[in-house]
Amino acid sequence: MYVCLCHGVTDKAIRQAAQAGACSLVELAQTLRVATCCGKCADLAQSLLEAADRAPPTTPACLASVG
């Protein structure tokens, strides 16, 4: 689903950014430009980022960092 309509950012892109190491809304804004225009997506983007942090690792990159 689209989270940021201004920049076409999806929930999948946010989860991928979290798996790649993004750990704050500021980092998401820097990498994806989410919440940098109208800001209406900031709360949902933050919620998705927090949920991704709680999710078990699912990619080889995440599994490699566990340990």
ABEGO torsion letter per residue (X at the ends): XBABAAAGBBAAAAAAAAAAGBABAAAAAAAAGBGABAGAAAAAAAAAAAAAAABBBABAAAAAABX
